[in-house]
Every structure is written in C-alpha cells, then in structure tokens.
Amino acid sequence: MEQIKINTEFIKLSQFLKLANTVGSGTEAKFFIQNGEVEVNNEIETRRGKKLRPGDIVLFNGETYQVTD
C-alpha cells in the first residue's frame, strides 16, 4: 500500500488520482471514476468530487493507496 500525503483537510478523488500519478489529467480521472473503476474504503465510488480524508483507502488499477496527513 502506497501512502499519499496531503497538506489539506481533504482532497477530491479526481485530484487525488492525479496527485498519486495514476492518471495524466482530470479528464482521464473522471472517465475511470464514472466507469466504476475506483473504490474508496471498499466501495465503488462514482463521484469525482468525493472528499477524501486522512485514513481513507483508494483502490485503483490493482494498486492500493492510503491518504495520510
């Protein structure tokens, strides 16, 4: 599990995918999220504006990421 540090209270899911270098653009992130290819805390998440906070776990493309502060 890779830990991705944020410096704010929360980060939106699409921004998080870019920060973790899993996608090249916000448009690409939107595509994967809306197609149900991203899980947050073991549930499929289709809202790109979903707020992630430290402790949240994101599963995408076979990789697991944890939001940390």
C-alpha angles and dihedrals in degrees: 000000000000117000117220116197122216126191097206136067091260143352129213116248095243091050090048092055089053092046090052089051092238095125134029099222146010089254091056090048090051091053095053094043095049091047090059095247096130127074126198117194091346095308128103108251121203099172111094089196093058107137114235121201132189109291095033116128122217124195116196133157093351094307129108124217131185124206111229135176 
